[in-house]
Amino acid sequence: MGTYRYWQHFLALESDFAATSRYVEFSERNFTTFSIEYAKLLLAIGSEVDVLCKIICENIGSTAKRSNIDDYRACITTHTQIATEEVLIRRYNLAFKPWDAWSHSMNPAWWRSYNNVKHQRDTHFNEANFENCANAISGLFVVVLYCHTAEKSAEALEPYPILLGREKEPGHLLLESGYSVPVFT
């Protein structure tokens, strides 16, 4: 049952995110658009990222410290190329590198916004925006794939996402034909 339940949760969150396109056009011009729906999504996605990062760290090394995002970064970046992963929203010609900040020993802006919205929504509600949700759902997509690999799962990750995809090589989208699995070093 392993990764499959996380995959199903990801697909439900991705579907909820996709539904927001009925009200907010998926465009860089709308990156700062914020709403209650984006707040709800950002909180749910951030929570799921937290859970899965712990699982990845447990599977990479049972002694790896995993109390917070800084611990996850230290553990996961030592064994993967997660910071280089790019996620595409093909339909809208958008690309995100949700873990890129980890290559600079920093945490993603969307993660800081998740915590700001979680702990100080009264002053940081505007951070519950389209850009942060797009990066967060992209980050969750990558983390689910890494969790699948870390758990050495043989389960198929189906059905495929409705919005998100990864690029195996420039110009070669990986979606309908399956997923390349991340490599651990």
N, C-alpha and C positions, 0 to 999 in steps of 0.2 A: 504493500500500500504506500510506502515511503513518499517519494517525490510527487506521486500522482495527486495526493490531496493538496499539496502546495501549488501544483500546476492548475488545478481546478479553482483554487482561490485566486490565483493570478488572473485566470481567464475571466472570472466574475468581476474583478476590479478593472481589468482592461475593458470589458464590456460597459461598465458604468462610466469609465472615462470616455470611451468612444461616443456614448450617448450625449455627452456634453457638446458634441459638435453640432447638434441640432440648434444650440443657442449661442455658441461662441465658435466662430470659424477658426479652424486650426491653421493659424498663420502667425508668423513672427510679429506682425502688427498687433496681435492680441495677447502677447506673452504676459503682459501685466494685468490682464483682466482677472479679477478675483471674485469669489462667490462662496456661499455656504456649501454648495456642492463640491467645490474644489477643496474647501476645508475638510469636509467629511472624507473625501478621497485621499488627501494628503495624510491625514491621521491614520487611516486604515492601511495605506501603502507603507508608510514609514514603520508602523508596527510590524507588518509582515516582513519587511526588510530586516528588522532587528532580529526576529525569530530565525530567519534563514541564515543570516550571517553567523549566528551562534552555532547553528548546525554545521555549517561549512567548517568553522574553526574546530569543532569537536571531531569532525571526520579527518581534517588535515593532521591534527595532532591533539590527542586527548589532554595534553598538559598545557596547550596554548591558553593564555589568559584571554578571557572573553567577557569582560564586564561592560564594555561600552564600545562605541564606534571607533575609538582610537585603538583599542585592542583588536577589533576586527580588521582594521586597516593594516596593522603590523603583521597579523597572522596571514591574511589572505594575499596581500601584495608580495609577501615573501615567497609564496608558492604558485602564484598565477600571474597572468597578464591582464587582469580585470580592468585596470586603468585604461587600457587601449581599446576596450570594447566600444563599438558604435552600434547604436540601435536606430533603425529607420522607421519612419511613418511614411511609407511609400506614397500612399494616396494623396498626401499633402506636401510631399517633397520636403520633409523635415528630417533632420538627423540630430541625434543626441549622443554625447559621450558622458553618461551619468556618473562614472567613477573616475573621470580624468583628474580631478583634484587630488586623488590618492597618489598620482605619480609625482606630486609636489609635496607630499607628506601633509596634506591638508584634507579636510572633509568637504564633501560637496556642498554647494550653496543650498541646494534643495534640502539637504539633511538638516542644516542649520535652521532653515525656514520651517521644516517639520517640527523641530523642537520649539521654535519660537511660537508657532501656532498652538502647539500642544500646551505650553506652559504660560504663555502671555498673549492669548488670542485678542484680548482687549486692545493691545497696542501693536500687534503684528498681524492682524487679520488680513491685510493687503498682501501678505506673503503666501496666502492660500490662493495662488494664481495658476493660470494655465501653464506657464513655463515650468514652475516648480512641480506641478502634477505630471507634466509630460516627462520631465527628467526622472521623477520618482518612479513612475510606472516603467520607464525604460530601465532604471536601475534594478527594479524588482524582477523584470524579465531576465536580465543578465544573472542576477543572484539565483533565481530558480534554476537556470541552466547549470550554473556552477554547483549548486546543491545537488542536482541530479548526478553530476559527474562525481562529486565528492562522496556521495552515498553508493557509488558504483551500481546504480540502478539500471536494470534492463527494461524497465517499463517504457512504453512509448509515450511521448509527450504529445498527446492528441486530445482534442482537435487542435488545429493550429490557431494562433492568435488572429484576431480579425484586423488589427492595425499594425502591430509591430513585427519587425523582421531584423535579421542580422546580415551583414555582408561577410561572406567567407573570404573573398578576394575582391578587389575593386571591380565593379561591374557584374558581380555574380551574387545576386541576392539568394539568401538561403531561407526559404520559407516552405513552399509547396513540397519540395523534395526532402524535407527533414531538417534536422539541426546538426551542425557540427558541434561536437562536445568540446568544452574548454579543456585545456591541458594543464595539469598540475605538474610543477617541477619538483 
